[in-house]
Amino acid sequence: MIRVIIPFHLRTLAKVDGELALDVSGEVTQRTVLDALEARYPMLQGTIRDRATRRRRAFVRFFACQEDLSNESPDSPLPAPVAAGQEPFRVVGAMAGG
């Protein structure tokens, strides 16, 4: 079971509260976690990744185990504590402005 934390506005869109728990088959990567997230909550398609390119949107960041994984390959394995369900995979909306 993979633990995922998404921003408040996406939780509202998905009509969920708090942390999400997802079943991910095979290797646990950003791609497989986001595929499982979008399969379970189709209303999130296009919010975290571009629908056409499946690439991370510019103002979305990914964190796990106190590391910024945003620029990692979507097919790189996530840290072992995330794959074991001990640590959450966090989707964070970046802040911009002055």
Kinemage of the C-alpha trace (Angstrom):
@kinemage 1
@onewidth
@group {chain A} dominant
@subgroup {mainchain}
@vectorlist {calphas} color= white
{ca met a 1} P 0.000 0.000 0.000
{ca ile a 2} L 1.449 3.335 -1.077
{ca arg a 3} L 0.631 6.430 0.945
{ca val a 4} L 0.027 9.593 -1.072
{ca ile a 5} L -0.618 13.134 0.109
{ca ile a 6} L -2.072 15.578 -2.392
{ca pro a 7} L -2.783 19.313 -1.997
{ca phe a 8} L -6.019 20.446 -0.378
{ca his a 9} L -7.619 21.669 -3.612
{ca leu a 10} L -7.009 18.284 -5.268
{ca arg a 11} L -8.428 16.464 -2.237
{ca thr a 12} L -11.520 18.640 -2.608
{ca leu a 13} L -11.735 17.794 -6.317
{ca ala a 14} L -11.341 14.076 -5.580
{ca lys a 15} L -13.762 14.323 -2.628
{ca val a 16} L -11.346 12.717 -0.202
{ca asp a 17} L -9.918 13.681 3.160
{ca gly a 18} L -6.383 13.297 4.367
{ca glu a 19} L -3.848 10.832 3.136
{ca leu a 20} L -4.652 8.413 0.305
{ca ala a 21} L -3.692 4.742 0.201
{ca leu a 22} L -3.131 3.192 -3.211
{ca asp a 23} L -2.386 -0.297 -4.431
{ca val a 24} L 0.457 -0.162 -6.928
{ca ser a 25} L 1.430 -3.294 -8.776
{ca gly a 26} L 4.988 -3.869 -9.892
{ca glu a 27} L 7.812 -1.444 -9.340
{ca val a 28} L 6.896 1.674 -7.374
{ca thr a 29} L 7.812 4.731 -9.430
{ca gln a 30} L 6.350 8.187 -9.854
{ca arg a 31} L 4.659 6.950 -13.014
{ca thr a 32} L 3.063 3.866 -11.433
{ca val a 33} L 1.903 5.824 -8.384
{ca leu a 34} L 0.389 8.597 -10.499
{ca asp a 35} L -1.176 6.051 -12.865
{ca ala a 36} L -2.808 4.339 -9.859
{ca leu a 37} L -3.888 7.714 -8.438
{ca glu a 38} L -5.504 8.803 -11.712
{ca ala a 39} L -7.130 5.400 -12.224
{ca arg a 40} L -8.763 5.540 -8.808
{ca tyr a 41} L -9.582 9.255 -8.983
{ca pro a 42} L -10.116 10.038 -12.696
{ca met a 43} L -11.116 13.618 -11.876
{ca leu a 44} L -7.424 14.235 -11.097
{ca gln a 45} L -6.331 13.469 -14.666
{ca gly a 46} L -4.704 16.542 -16.131
{ca thr a 47} L -4.191 18.232 -12.768
{ca ile a 48} L -0.838 16.770 -11.759
{ca arg a 49} L 0.396 15.668 -15.183
{ca asp a 50} L -0.388 16.999 -18.605
{ca arg a 51} L -3.024 14.754 -20.218
{ca ala a 52} L -1.236 14.524 -23.563
{ca thr a 53} L 2.420 14.326 -22.573
{ca arg a 54} L 1.927 12.726 -19.112
{ca arg a 55} L 4.684 15.049 -17.850
{ca arg a 56} L 4.574 16.784 -14.485
{ca arg a 57} L 2.923 20.201 -14.637
{ca ala a 58} L 5.306 23.096 -14.081
{ca phe a 59} L 3.960 24.180 -10.702
{ca val a 60} L 3.678 20.727 -9.199
{ca arg a 61} L 6.497 19.170 -7.190
{ca phe a 62} L 7.031 15.663 -5.825
{ca phe a 63} L 8.625 14.930 -2.457
{ca ala a 64} L 9.362 11.827 -0.433
{ca cys a 65} L 11.668 11.116 2.496
{ca gln a 66} L 12.541 14.826 2.720
{ca glu a 67} L 13.860 14.808 -0.860
{ca asp a 68} L 12.640 16.738 -3.877
{ca leu a 69} L 12.026 14.071 -6.524
{ca ser a 70} L 10.473 16.437 -9.051
{ca asn a 71} L 13.318 16.242 -11.531
{ca glu a 72} L 13.856 12.507 -11.204
{ca ser a 73} L 12.827 10.263 -14.067
{ca pro a 74} L 9.177 9.208 -13.746
{ca asp a 75} L 10.399 5.625 -14.104
{ca ser a 76} L 13.013 5.768 -11.343
{ca pro a 77} L 12.131 3.657 -8.321
{ca leu a 78} L 10.839 5.667 -5.376
{ca pro a 79} L 12.730 5.388 -2.071
{ca ala a 80} L 12.269 2.074 -0.266
{ca pro a 81} L 10.323 3.604 2.680
{ca val a 82} L 7.741 4.923 0.174
{ca ala a 83} L 7.480 1.555 -1.561
{ca ala a 84} L 7.042 -0.097 1.851
{ca gly a 85} L 4.293 2.338 2.863
{ca gln a 86} L 6.342 3.754 5.727
{ca glu a 87} L 6.664 7.236 4.198
{ca pro a 88} L 4.184 9.092 1.989
{ca phe a 89} L 4.715 10.291 -1.560
{ca arg a 90} L 3.796 13.962 -1.517
{ca val a 91} L 2.394 15.973 -4.396
{ca val a 92} L 2.867 19.646 -3.618
{ca gly a 93} L 1.691 22.689 -5.488
{ca ala a 94} L 4.629 25.047 -5.909
{ca met a 95} L 4.289 28.598 -4.666
{ca ala a 96} L 5.068 31.458 -6.942
{ca gly a 97} L 4.834 35.172 -6.660
{ca gly a 98} L 6.663 38.018 -5.114
